[in-house]
Amino acid sequence: MPKITTVNPATGKEIRSYELMSEAEAVERVEKCHAAFLNWRELSHEERAPYLTRIAGKLRDNAEELAELMTSEMGKLYRDGLTEVEICALLFEYAAANGPDVLADEERSHGDGSRGVVTYQPVGVIYSIQPWNFPLYQPVRVLAAGLMAGNGCVLKHASLCTGSGLRLRELCIEAGLPEDLFQVILIDHDVSDKLIEHPKVRGVTLTGSDGAGRHVAATAARALKKTVLELGSNDAYLVLEDADIQTAVKYSVMGRIYNNGETCVCAKRFIVTDKVYDAFVEAYVNEMSKIETGDPMDEATQLGPLSSREQFETVRDQVEKSVSKGARILCGGEVSDRAGAYYPATVLADVKPGMPAYDDEIFGPVAAVIRAGDDEDAMRIANDSRYGLGGGIFSRDEDRALELARRYFDTGMVRINSFGAADPNMPFGGVKDSGYGREHGGFGMKEFVNAKAVYLP
């Protein structure tokens, strides 16, 4: 039977091997999940909530172990792993506290004033296909919302963080969750496509590249399954003419190296108006050039390795191709001989359409600086992308920045004079090739439910 072998990207050493499941074994897990769902859906929202609260407690009780596991599997800074565990705990607690109200029946009227009820009922097994960059958070944001809604969940995690997915399931069971309600399956892509078509799978959600999203969405569409897709992005952060340069530089550094630059909503393209271009670039390059790679377990380290040697080669090739087309390296870009998948903090200038740094998502600590004529031109360039997940605006005039974000920025999320990845109380998701559907903020709990209309006389 083929195997998955996890590798520590900081050292290149193997961690553990796991056998892949056969199609029959995977189908059995789906059917067991469905059987558990039939019982779980009988519980009220208030009865489901304590399970989620206990899972949150289990995550916090095991935070150090979980953070170290994530660091060893994909190179995440240990302290960022601790933060990730806490975000996951908050997501479970948010669903537990808010789910009963979000999913409560709604009283309406129909016809000549007769009574109507809209009830949000679970649909069954949700198939969750998740990436490696946030080994706990990615599956949890689906799991917490799905469980509160009354659904079961089958997780296909990225192979390189297999251990994190399996440990999450163990902790859920330790917290009292019915054993079969949350399954983790180790399968290849061919078996995955067959599971999407399985009649017991009622919805599919994926976080990944836009290419993977197209494939999964097409497969699900043929089987008439609803999908929620959170795909890649090359988020633009605008430095407007009235921006505070110190603030812009601070959050632009943070936004590019957070999670080793391997975040869908990392700041990636920095679109700087001509009036402040020189001041911003000088200060930004100065700060980015100080960032050194190091052991992700070391508290002093600012930038760890990329998740794998394959990811390192992808980022290296994207930078080299951008440079071959005219981009200039202002700092970084030179790869050392050290062991591990380390790539330095890098800033590219003279970035133009046709370059990977302009057109695509560079999933690593590489910043693309683009000069804009003025504020209007900056917004035009920001929207000149097939992606639309997140973005940011730096401006002293917050009211104007809010208006630009509300009406003109063609993305699902916008940060003003700040940087952050996600918040349980705010919707998360994008537009265009960054996908569709929303998670967090109560929205995720309604993605996979049957909004059922009941007419009374």
Number of C-alpha atoms within 10 A of each C-alpha: 7 12 13 17 15 22 22 23 27 27 16 14 13 13 13 13 14 15 12 17 17 16 16 10 14 22 18 12 19 30 18 18 26 25 17 20 24 18 12 23 20 12 13 13 23 14 14 22 23 18 21 28 20 20 24 25 18 18 22 18 13 13 19 15 15 24 24 19 21 29 27 25 27 26 31 31 29 24 18 18 27 19 14 21 25 17 20 23 24 20 27 28 23 21 31 25 18 17 23 18 13 18 20 13 15 12 11 14 12 12 9 7 9 11 14 17 17 17 17 21 19 25 22 26 30 29 25 23 21 25 19 24 26 22 30 26 20 21 26 21 21 25 25 29 28 25 29 30 30 27 29 32 29 26 23 23 25 18 22 23 26 24 20 22 26 16 16 21 19 16 19 21 18 14 19 13 21 17 15 21 26 29 21 22 22 23 22 16 9 9 16 19 14 14 20 25 17 15 12 19 22 25 22 23 25 24 22 21 19 20 12 15 23 15 12 20 23 14 16 22 14 10 14 14 18 15 24 22 28 26 26 28 33 29 26 34 31 29 31 28 20 14 20 16 20 13 14 27 23 16 18 29 20 19 25 29 26 25 25 30 26 22 22 24 29 34 32 31 28 30 27 28 24 18 17 19 20 13 14 21 20 12 15 20 20 14 16 25 15 12 17 15 16 17 21 24 19 12 11 11 16 19 25 32 31 29 29 22 16 11 19 20 14 15 22 18 13 19 25 17 16 24 20 11 16 14 22 18 20 18 20 20 21 12 12 11 7 9 12 22 24 28 26 25 27 23 25 25 21 16 23 18 14 12 19 21 28 24 18 18 22 28 25 29 30 31 30 28 28 23 23 24 14 17 19 13 14 25 22 16 19 26 17 15 19 14 26 28 28 28 29 31 27 26 22 16 11 13 10 11 19 17 11 16 21 13 8 12 22 24 24 21 23 25 17 18 22 16 24 14 16 14 13 19 16 14 18 24 25 25 21 17 21 26 28 18 18 21 23 22 19 21 17 24 29 20 21 27 21 13 17 12 13 12 14 10 9
